[in-house]
């Protein structure tokens, strides 16, 4: 199996082989941010340049440790990142800095404890079952598993954030989120030129109606919970409303609850859906891995659906999730703005410089990974593959993604269930293209056929 995997590589992005210039960079930033990454980013620890502003791309683990952990306050989220996302999620955990971020993080952290995440797992199990039923109903027709995984994970995130809201229009909310990402999530000429955030960006003005719908749904849910309709067990909205910063005794007000709720809804389904979709593509790409994973899942699950308590017995499924996050990280590029002068990899960093962390290039860097473009989940079963700061699907340091445990649990539950029940095959001529706008999406979808596997609990007929 290992030899076969060494000879083949799944689809990858086309990186820049020459300087793009100002307008070339703008074009790439609006259509596929992966194409602004220079090809040498997968062979070097750091690359620098200037396109309107001075920028640096960092792929060196020690430098990344400095940015994300040791001097995190000196490298806040970039102005471009804030301009893209602030209209939708305000000064939530993803955007806030300094003391305002710290108290929110402390208040929200209990909601994502292992105990609370485990209590929400029945919702994930139900979504895995529903997804399995929809895939089975497609019969022999090819399906876009990206769209199916988006539907499944949106069912999860809406149920664990807005469970029981009778007037909640799930489809309308999802369309509003998708519209905002597609229209307003693209870098504009004003962003590349370094214009301040108060200068209106046309795309974000156009998407105003989508934002109003998203915020109205969240505000309505918060108001209803305030009237005493808490769930049992509590969902994420209940836990956010009850959360308190132990140091300051501060609790979130309605605007802060809404902004963080929308952050979890937007990020909590999109990123996991992409991990699952790319994971199914990789399993179809490598049938030998898929069969081994299916055998593991069927041995543990039989004909039932996966649950949270099954995760320790599904190491190969977990490794496929980890390898999917390596090859196609949902957050393929992070961006920071240097607040003070510094030195990284022996190079001068000036205050105001843009410091990018190209996760996509980091995860394929030849200085860090053996056969970096190959699909080989075994690398995550043989111990730590590289320096901790060489693998950053959820970031790291104090600002590591608060929902990482939630996402991994959901992805393993759904992936194990589907691989136990179906054999996925790629549709010839329909290879996906990795495209990064805000997240690393498969342009054109991921089209697979799904052949039902025999029920492992049903006795076989005598020969």
N, C-alpha and C positions, 0 to 999 in steps of 0.2 A: 504494500500500500504506500509506504513512504517513497519508494522509487517512482511510482506512477505520479505521485503528487509533485515530486521534484521536476518532472518533465512538463507540467502544465501550470498555467497561471490564469486566475480569473480576471475579469475585466478590470482595468485601472484607468485613472485619469491621464490625459495627455498634459504633461507639464511644459512650461515655457522653455524653449531652447535658445531664445534671443531676448534682449530687452524689449519690453512692450511699449515703453513711452507712456505719456500721460493719457492720451485717448485710447490707446490699446489697453491700458490697465483699467480704464473706466468701462470699456466694452466687456472685458473679461469679468470685472467685478459685478456687472449687471446680469451676466448670463451664466457664468460659472466661475466662482472664486478660486476653484482649484487650478484654473488655467493661469492665474497670476503667479502661482508657485514656480520658481525656477527649477529646472531639472537638477541643478547641482544641489538643491536643498536635501536630496536624499543621499548625498555623498559627503556633505560638509557639516560641521557643527554649528555654523552661523553664516548667514548671507546678509549683506547690507546694500542699501541703494537709496535713491531719492526719486519720488514721483509726486511732486507738489510739496511733500514733507519728507524729512529723513525717516527711513524705516530700517528695521532689522528683523530678520527671521531667525529664531533661535531653536536649534535642535540638539543642544548639548545638555545632558541631564544635570550637570552641576550648575550651569547657568539657569536652567529652569527651576531648580530647587531654590536658587536665590530669588528669582522673580515671584514664585508662587508661595514660598514659605518664609524665607529669611527676611525679605524686604517687601512683603506683600503690600504694605501701605504706600510704598514708593512706586508701585506699578498698578495704579487703579485701572478699571475698565476704560477702554479707549473712548474718545468722544464720539467716534463713528458708531460704535456699539450702542452707546447710550442714545444717540439720535435715532437709531433704528428701532429700539425696543421701548424707550421710555413712554411714547404715546400709548402703548398697549398695556404695559405692566408697571408704569410709574416708578416710584422709588422702592420697589420691592427688593427682596433678597438678591436677585440677580443683578440689579443696577446699583443699589445703595453702597456707600463707602463708609469707612471709619466707624465711629461710634453708632451711627444710625443703622449700619449693617449689623454690627455686633449684637445690639439688643434684640433686633428682629431674629437673628440666628438663634440666640439663646431661647427666645420665646417659642420659636417654631420647632426646635430640635426634638422635643418629646413626641411630637406628632409622628416622627419618622424613626422612633425606637424600634428595635427588632420585635418587641411584643406587639406594638400597634400595627406594624407592617404585616406580621403573621396573622393578626386578627382580621385583616382585610383580604386575606388570600382566597376565601370562598368566592369573592367577586371575580377574581382572576380565573378560578376554576370554572365558574359559570360561563365566562367569556370564551374560554378555550373550548368548552362544549358547544356553544353557539356557533363559533367559527368552524368547528369540525362539521356541524350539520350543514352549514352553508356550502362548504367545500364539497361535501358529499352530494349535495343537491345539484351541483354543476355537472356531475357525471363525467363524461370523457372530454367535455369542453375545456379549453385552456382558460385559466383565470389569472387576473393580475393580483398576485399575492400581496403586492404592496398596498393596493386599495383594501384588500381583505384585512390585512394586519392593522391598517389605520382604523378601520371600523371596529375591530376587536379591541384594540387598546383604548379607543375613545369610549367604548362601552365601559371599560374598567375605570378610566379616570373620571368619567362623568358620574359613575355610580359611587365611587369612593370620595367624591367631593360634593356632589349635589344629589345624593341618594334620596329618593322619595319625593323630590320636588315635582308635584303634579303638573305644574305649568311649564316645566322645563322642556323646551323644544331642542332635542339633541341634534337633529339634522341642521337646524338653523344656526345653532351655536358652532357646529363644526364648519359649516360653510363660511361663517364670519371669520373664524380663525384662519382657515385656508386662504381666504381672500386677503387678509391682512399680510400674511407671510409672502404671498405671491406678488402683491402690489407694493406694499410699503417696506418689505424686508430687503429690497434691493438697494445697493449703494448708489447714491446719486452723484452727479457732477459736483454738487455743493459739498458733499462729504469728502470726495477726493481732493477738492481744492482747499479743504480745511476751513470752510465757512462755519461760523458759530451755530449752535443748535437752534437758536431762536429764529434763524432765517427759515421760512417755511419750505419744506420739500414737497413738490407737487404730488408725488405718489402717496405721501402720507396724508395729504389734505383730501385726496380722492377717496381714501379708504376710511374716512371718518365715520360713515354709516356702519361699517363693520365693527368698528371699535365701540360705537354706541350700543349695538346689540349685545356684544360681549359683556360690557360693563353693566347693562341693564339686567341681564340674567343673573350675574353675580350679586348685584345689589339686592335684587328681589329675594334671592336665596338667603342672604345674610339677614335681611329684615324678618323673614319667616322664622329663621332659627332663633332670632332674638325674642320672638313671641313665644318660645318654649317648645319647639318641635325637635329637640335633640334626638339623635338616633341611638339605637342600642344594638350592637356595639357602636360607639361613636365613629363617625367618618372623619375625613380630614378637615372638613369645615368646622365640625364641632370641636376638634382638637385645636385648630387655630384660634377659634373664639375663646377657648379656655386657656390657651397658652399664656405664660407670664415669664418675663425675664426675672430670674431668681436674684440677680444683683440689684436691679433698679425697681422691681415690682411693677414694671411698666407692661401694659397689655396693648394689643393692637386695636386701633379704632377701625371703624368701618372702611375708610379708604385704604388703609394698610392691609386689612384682611382681604379686601377685594383684589388689590394688586397682587398679593401673594397667591391668592386662590387662582387668579388667571395665569400667573406664572406656572403653577403646578399643572393646570389644565393644558396649557399650550405645550410646555416642555414634557409633561408626563406621558402624553400619548404619542407625540411625534417621534421622539427619540427612540422609544421602545419599539414602535411600529417599524422604524427603519432597521433597527437591529434584527428584528424577526424576519423582515422581508429579505435583507441581505443574507441572513443566515440560511433561509430556505433556498435562495439562489445558490449559495455555496454548497449546500447539501446536494442539490440537483447537479451542480458542476462536478462534484466528487461522489459518485454513487457508492464507492467503497466506504467512505466516511459515513454517508447516510445510512447504509445498512448496519454498520456497527452501532450507530446511535439508536437506530430503531430497535435493534436487539436489546440494547441496554434499557430503553424505555419500556419495551414490552415485558421484559423480565421483571421490572419493578412495578409496573402499573397493571399488567394484564389488560383487561378491556376497560378499566375505569379511567377517569380523568386525573391528571396530576394535581397534587396538593403541595402546600408549602413544606410539609414534613418529608416529602420525597426528595428534596433538593440534595441532601448529602449522598444519596444513593444514585445520583445522576451526574457523575463527574465528566463524562464525555459530552453530554448536552451542555453543561456549564462551559466546558472548554470551547465548544462551537460558538457559544454566545461571546466568549472573550475574544476569540479569533475574528469573529464578525466585527466586533468593536475595534479591533486593531486595523483590519483591512479597510473598513468603511466607517470610521468614527462619525457619529451623527454631528457632533460639533467639530468639523474638520479644520477650523481655524479660529483661534482666540486672539484677541487684540488688546494690548495695553498701551497706556501713554506714560512715559517716564516722567515722574514728578520732579526728580532731582538728578543731578549728574551721577553717573555710575560707570563701571567697567565690566563688560561681559565678554568672555572668551578673549581677553586682551584688547578689546576694542572700546573706544570711547562712546559712551551713551550720553547724550545731552538732554537736559530737561526739555520736554516737549516732543522728543522723538517718539515715533510709533514703534512699539516692540511687539512683533507678532509671534505667536506660538502656532506654527502650522502642524496641527496634530496629525493630519494625513501624511505629511512628509516625515514627521518624527517616527511614526509607526512603520514606515518603510525605509528608514535610514540604514544604509549599508554598514555604517560604523557600529550599529547597535543590534541589528537583527541578522540571523542566518536565513538565507533565501527569503528576503523581506516581502517579495511580491507573491509568494506561494501561499496557498491555503493549507495550513497544517495545524489543526487544533491540538495535536500532541504536544506542541511546544508549551502549552499551558498546563500540561499534566506532568511535566518533567522537572518541576520546580520553577523558581523565579527566572523568567527568560532573560531579562536585562535589568539595568538599573531601574529602580522604582519610578524615576522621573523620565524614563524612556517609554513609558506606557501610560497615557493620560486620557482615557476615554471619558472620565468624569472630572478632569482637572485634578488638583491636589492641594495640599496645604489647608489652611483654615477655610478656604472658599471651595473646597471640594463639593461636588454636587450633593445636596442634602437628600435627594431622592435616589441615590445610587442603589441602595439595598432594595428599595421598592422595585426599581426597574429590573434588576437582575432576577428577583423572585418571579416577577411577572413573565419575563422572557423565557425562563426555564420551564415554568408551568405550561405556557402555551406551546413552546417548541416541542417539548417532550410529548405532549398530547398529540400534536399533529404528526410527528414522525412515527409514533406508535401506530397510527391509524392509516397513514397514507404513504405511498411511494411517489415522490415528486420527480418529475422529469422536465428538463428545459424544452422550450419550443424552439426549433431550429430557426436561425435568422432573427431572433428577438432578444439579442443580448442587451442588457441595460447599460446605460451610460451614467457613471457617477457625476452628479452635478451638485455643486454647493452654492446655495443662496444663503439661507441661514443654517440649514442642515444639509447633510449629504444625501440627496434623494436620487432614486434611479429614474433618469429621464426615459420616458416611454413605458415605464412600468416594469415589473418583473413577471413575465408570463410563463406559467408552468402548468403542466397537467398533473392531476392527483389521482393515482390508482389506489382504491381501497385495499388495505391488507386484510388477510383473514382474521377473524376474531380469535385472539390467542386463547380465550377461555372456552371456545366451542370445541367439543370433541371432534376429531377428524374421523371421516368414514373409513371403515376397514378396507385395506387394499384388496 
